[in-house]
């Protein structure tokens, strides 16, 4: 199980009731020769391009169980688009998993819709705490400690985890002018977590202007952007050096459970296979597995750094699940550009760096340019006013 395709085959076999085990050292998934006929296995394996090999040694390793996934549909999460819909497609349609909606009220009230799940997937969204009360955040932490696996995606997924005291990974503010618009980056992979099982030591990851996470002090920093000469990207970026030494995937143990936090969206448009595979690993996390971070000294009091992370001020989430509108002009043209922008909104923020001024218009609903109510008209009016635009990102 070293790819997105092999992950899909694994879930299909589990759904068909085939007994599977996985070697916790190599990641290889095995089944008894008597479990199914060869043709029954060859057909789905070949359709997915997955190699299956026979051998004389009986299947061994940890038994795999179909995860019982709760899909968070609470405050700040759009249930009609974005990573919520992508989760329904990949996990539900392709992998055949049953996804139970879990609401804010379910977690606040500790209802069976929440407590009976083995995995809680929190998609990206615009809320900093998912609408959870103090009691709801405590319920979430207790559920993880009892053996649950929390999987958080991008902004809301990582913020809810911080609010619940599940991680010490904090957010690093993006520098003025920073732009990463759908680029692939080299990342280093820590092998100290089941989430990285089957991944190479050096991998690639898709970044779409995602939050920048400082390394965790209390868990395994599974994916880290190199800080030295091996830092590399493919795609349009400005100021991407801010990512050096930061992390994009963290595995945080709490009691008998774990919080697996993706700074990015591993399900982006359902084609990011480098993200889909670690997500599958997270859903199949071996029960009761505790592994300390190989990169940092064990923290004697994990509550202290996690409490500090929960209390730390968060950079504003100006773009929802997508991105804010950012207009770059020369400093000399800022006043004229602001005058045009103010015809449409009074929420714009301004900052300057290296001779350019950046006007950032919040986009909390995460609307793309073709969905936004005024961005096209605004760009047209800026052009009609004769204002040279250095860049427009929407």
C-alpha positions in Angstrom: 0.0 0.0 0.0 2.4 2.6 -1.3 0.2 4.7 -3.5 -3.3 6.2 -3.9 -4.3 3.3 -6.2 -3.1 0.7 -3.7 -5.0 2.5 -1.0 -8.2 2.4 -3.1 -7.7 -1.4 -3.7 -7.2 -1.9 0.1 -10.5 -0.1 1.0 -12.4 -2.0 -1.7 -11.2 -5.3 -0.4 -12.0 -4.3 3.2 -15.5 -3.3 2.0 -15.9 -6.8 0.5 -15.1 -8.4 3.8 -11.7 -9.7 2.9 -9.4 -10.1 5.9 -6.3 -7.9 5.5 -3.2 -7.3 7.5 -0.5 -4.7 7.1 3.2 -5.0 8.0 3.9 -1.9 10.2 7.5 -1.8 9.0 7.1 -2.2 5.2 3.5 -1.1 4.7 2.7 -4.2 2.6 -0.9 -5.4 2.8 -1.5 -9.2 2.8 -4.4 -11.5 2.7 -4.7 -15.3 3.0 -4.6 -17.2 -0.3 -7.9 -18.8 0.7 -9.6 -15.4 1.1 -10.7 -15.0 -2.5 -10.1 -16.5 -5.9 -7.1 -15.2 -7.9 -9.3 -13.8 -10.7 -11.5 -11.9 -8.2 -8.3 -10.2 -6.9 -6.6 -9.7 -10.3 -9.5 -7.8 -11.9 -9.6 -4.9 -9.4 -5.9 -4.9 -9.0 -5.2 -4.6 -12.7 -7.9 -1.9 -13.2 -6.0 0.2 -10.7 -2.5 -0.7 -11.8 -1.6 -2.3 -8.5 0.9 -5.2 -8.4 -0.2 -8.2 -6.2 2.4 -10.9 -5.5 1.9 -14.4 -4.0 4.3 -16.0 -1.6 4.7 -19.0 0.7 4.8 -17.0 3.9 1.4 -16.7 5.7 -0.1 -13.2 5.9 1.1 -11.4 9.0 1.0 -7.9 10.6 -1.6 -5.7 12.2 -5.2 -6.5 11.2 -6.9 -3.7 9.1 -10.4 -2.6 10.0 -12.7 -0.5 7.9 -12.7 3.0 9.5 -16.1 4.4 10.7 -15.7 7.9 9.5 -17.5 10.9 10.7 -17.5 13.9 8.3 -17.7 17.2 10.1 -20.5 19.4 8.7 -20.4 22.1 11.4 -19.9 25.8 11.6 -17.7 27.2 8.8 -17.8 24.2 6.5 -19.5 24.3 3.1 -21.3 21.1 2.5 -21.8 21.8 -1.2 -18.2 22.4 -2.4 -14.5 22.2 -1.4 -12.9 19.5 0.6 -16.2 18.4 2.1 -17.4 17.4 -1.3 -14.0 16.0 -2.3 -14.1 13.8 0.8 -17.5 12.5 -0.2 -16.2 11.6 -3.6 -12.9 10.1 -2.7 -13.8 8.4 0.5 -17.4 7.6 -0.3 -17.7 7.0 -4.0 -14.2 5.7 -4.8 -13.3 4.0 -1.6 -16.8 2.9 -0.6 -16.7 4.1 2.9 -19.8 5.1 4.8 -19.5 8.7 5.9 -21.7 9.8 8.8 -22.4 13.6 9.1 -21.2 15.0 12.4 -22.4 18.5 13.3 -21.3 21.1 15.8 -24.2 20.1 18.0 -23.1 16.5 18.0 -19.7 17.3 19.3 -20.9 19.9 21.8 -23.5 17.4 23.1 -21.3 14.2 22.8 -24.1 12.5 20.8 -23.6 8.9 19.4 -23.3 10.4 15.9 -19.9 11.7 17.1 -18.8 9.3 19.9 -19.4 6.1 17.9 -17.1 7.1 15.1 -13.5 5.9 15.0 -12.4 8.7 12.7 -13.5 12.4 12.5 -12.5 14.2 9.3 -12.7 18.0 9.6 -12.7 19.6 6.1 -11.4 23.1 5.4 -13.6 26.0 6.2 -13.8 29.5 7.6 -14.3 29.0 11.3 -11.5 29.0 13.9 -13.2 26.5 16.2 -16.0 24.9 14.2 -18.5 26.5 16.5 -17.5 24.2 19.4 -18.1 25.4 22.9 -15.6 24.9 25.7 -17.4 21.7 26.6 -17.4 20.6 22.9 -13.6 21.2 22.6 -13.1 19.1 25.8 -15.4 16.4 24.4 -13.2 16.3 21.2 -10.0 16.1 23.2 -11.4 13.3 25.3 -12.6 11.4 22.3 -9.2 11.4 20.7 -7.6 10.4 24.0 -9.9 7.4 24.2 -8.6 6.2 20.8 -10.2 8.3 18.1 -8.3 9.6 15.1 -8.9 13.2 14.2 -8.0 14.2 10.7 -7.9 18.0 10.1 -7.5 19.6 6.7 -6.0 23.1 6.0 -7.4 26.1 7.8 -10.3 24.9 9.8 -9.0 21.4 10.3 -5.8 22.6 11.9 -7.5 25.5 13.8 -10.1 23.3 15.5 -7.3 20.9 16.6 -5.4 23.8 18.2 -8.5 25.1 19.9 -9.0 21.6 21.4 -5.4 21.3 22.6 -4.5 18.6 20.2 -1.4 20.1 18.7 1.5 22.5 19.5 1.9 23.4 15.8 1.3 27.1 15.4 0.7 29.2 12.3 3.4 31.4 10.8 2.2 34.7 9.3 2.8 35.0 5.5 5.0 37.9 4.5 3.7 40.8 2.4 3.5 39.8 -1.2 3.7 36.1 -0.6 2.0 34.1 -3.3 1.9 30.3 -3.8 -0.7 29.5 -6.4 -0.9 25.8 -7.0 2.8 24.8 -6.9 4.6 21.5 -6.1 7.3 21.6 -3.4 9.9 19.1 -2.3 9.3 17.8 1.2 11.3 15.6 3.6 9.4 12.6 5.0 9.8 11.5 8.6 9.4 7.7 8.9 8.4 7.8 12.6 4.6 7.7 11.9 2.2 5.2 10.3 1.0 8.2 8.3 4.2 8.2 6.2 4.2 4.4 5.7 5.0 3.6 2.1 6.1 7.1 1.2 9.7 7.8 0.1 12.2 9.7 2.2 11.9 12.6 -0.2 8.5 13.4 -1.6 6.5 16.2 -3.3 3.5 18.1 -2.1 1.0 20.4 -3.6 0.6 23.8 -2.0 -2.2 26.2 -3.0 -1.6 29.2 -0.7 -2.1 27.0 2.3 -1.5 28.0 5.9 2.2 27.8 7.0 2.7 25.7 10.1 5.6 26.0 12.5 6.9 22.5 13.6 5.1 20.7 16.4 7.0 20.2 19.7 4.8 17.3 20.8 4.3 15.1 17.7 5.9 13.8 14.5 6.5 16.4 11.8 5.7 14.0 9.0 6.3 16.3 6.1 8.8 19.2 6.3 9.9 21.8 3.8 13.7 21.6 3.5 15.5 24.5 5.1 18.7 24.1 3.0 19.8 23.7 -0.6 17.2 21.0 -1.4 14.3 23.4 -1.1 12.6 23.3 -4.5 9.3 24.2 -6.1 7.7 23.8 -9.5 5.1 26.6 -10.3 4.6 30.3 -9.8 5.7 31.5 -6.3 6.7 34.8 -4.7 8.4 34.7 -1.3 8.1 30.9 -1.0 11.3 30.9 1.1 9.0 31.6 4.1 8.1 27.8 3.9 11.6 26.7 4.6 11.8 24.6 7.8 8.0 24.6 8.3 5.7 21.6 8.2 2.7 20.5 6.1 1.7 17.3 7.8 1.8 16.5 11.6 0.9 13.4 13.6 0.0 14.3 17.2 -0.6 11.6 19.8 -3.0 12.2 22.6 -3.7 9.3 25.0 -4.7 6.3 22.9 -5.6 8.4 19.8 -4.1 10.8 17.3 -4.7 14.1 15.5 -3.3 14.0 11.9 -3.1 17.5 10.6 -2.7 18.4 6.9 -1.7 22.1 6.4 -2.8 21.5 2.8 -5.9 19.9 1.2 -4.8 16.3 0.4 -8.1 15.8 -1.5 -7.7 18.9 -3.8 -9.8 18.2 -6.9 -9.3 14.4 -6.1 -6.1 14.3 -8.2 -3.4 15.0 -5.6 -2.3 11.4 -5.2 0.7 12.4 -3.0 -1.9 13.7 -0.5 -4.5 11.0 -0.9 -2.1 8.2 0.1 -1.1 9.7 3.5 -4.8 10.4 4.1 -5.6 6.7 3.6 -2.7 5.9 6.0 -4.3 8.2 8.6 -7.7 6.5 8.3 -6.1 3.1 8.8 -4.0 4.2 11.7 -3.2 1.2 13.9 -5.3 1.3 17.1 -3.3 2.2 20.3 -0.2 3.2 18.4 2.0 5.7 20.3 5.2 7.0 18.6 7.3 9.9 19.9 8.6 12.5 17.5 12.0 11.6 16.1 12.9 15.2 15.4 12.5 16.7 18.8 13.1 15.8 22.4 10.1 14.3 24.1 8.1 17.0 25.7 7.6 16.3 29.4 4.4 18.4 29.7 2.7 18.3 26.3 -0.2 20.3 27.7 2.0 23.4 28.1 3.0 23.9 24.4 -0.4 22.8 23.2 -2.0 25.3 25.6 0.2 28.0 24.3 -0.7 27.1 20.7 -4.4 27.2 21.5 -3.9 30.7 23.1 -1.7 32.0 20.3 -3.2 34.7 18.0 -4.2 33.3 14.6 -3.5 35.1 11.4 -6.9 36.1 9.9 -8.4 33.6 7.4 -9.1 36.0 4.6 -9.7 33.5 1.9 -12.0 30.8 3.2 -11.3 27.5 1.4 -9.8 29.4 -1.6 -7.9 32.6 -1.4 -8.4 36.4 -0.8 -8.4 38.8 -3.7 -4.9 40.5 -3.9 -4.2 43.4 -6.2 -0.6 44.5 -6.7 0.2 48.0 -7.9 3.2 50.3 -7.7 3.4 52.3 -4.5 2.8 55.5 -6.5 -0.5 54.1 -7.8 -1.9 53.0 -4.4 -4.1 56.0 -3.7 -5.8 55.8 -7.1 -6.3 52.0 -6.8 -7.7 52.3 -3.3 -10.3 54.9 -4.6 -11.5 52.4 -7.2 -11.6 49.5 -4.7 -13.6 51.5 -2.2 -16.4 51.8 -4.7 -17.0 48.1 -4.1 -15.9 47.3 -0.5 -14.6 48.9 2.7 -13.0 45.7 3.9 -9.7 46.0 1.9 -6.4 45.9 3.7 -3.2 47.5 2.4 0.5 46.6 2.8 3.7 47.5 1.0 7.0 45.7 0.2 9.8 46.2 -2.2 8.2 49.1 -4.1 4.8 47.4 -4.5 1.6 47.9 -2.7 -0.8 45.0 -2.1 -4.6 45.6 -1.7 -6.1 42.5 -0.1 -9.9 42.1 -0.2 -11.2 39.4 2.2 -13.0 36.5 0.5 -14.4 34.6 3.6 -16.7 32.4 1.5 -13.8 31.2 -0.6 -15.3 32.2 -3.9 -13.4 31.8 -7.1 -13.1 34.7 -9.6 -16.0 33.5 -11.7 -18.2 33.2 -8.7 -17.3 36.4 -7.0 -19.9 39.2 -7.2 -17.6 42.1 -8.2 -14.0 41.1 -8.8 -14.3 41.1 -12.6 -15.9 44.5 -12.6 -13.3 45.8 -10.2 -10.4 44.7 -12.4 -12.2 46.2 -15.4 -12.6 49.6 -13.6 -9.0 49.6 -12.5 -8.0 49.2 -16.1 -10.4 51.9 -17.3 -8.8 54.3 -14.7 -5.4 53.7 -16.3 -3.9 52.1 -13.3 -1.1 49.6 -14.2 -1.7 46.3 -12.5 1.4 44.3 -11.5 -0.7 41.3 -10.6 -4.2 40.2 -9.7 -4.7 37.0 -7.8 -8.3 35.8 -7.2 
